[in-house]
């Protein structure tokens, strides 16, 4: 089966170009929003002024109800 010429696969159409530009702009805006996010700093200030939370509970002991044994048998050769 003959291969198509490389010039046919260049994608110089307007639709792929516009789509590529839109996706690139979206990722640029998302990256800028992540870098400009000030929520962690505001969260640190809020937790510094909040009263400490104390949680008391009895220690848990997790013991399995049954013991299961798995035996694997195989022959060599």
Order of alpha helices (4+ residues) and beta strands (2+ residues): alpha-alpha
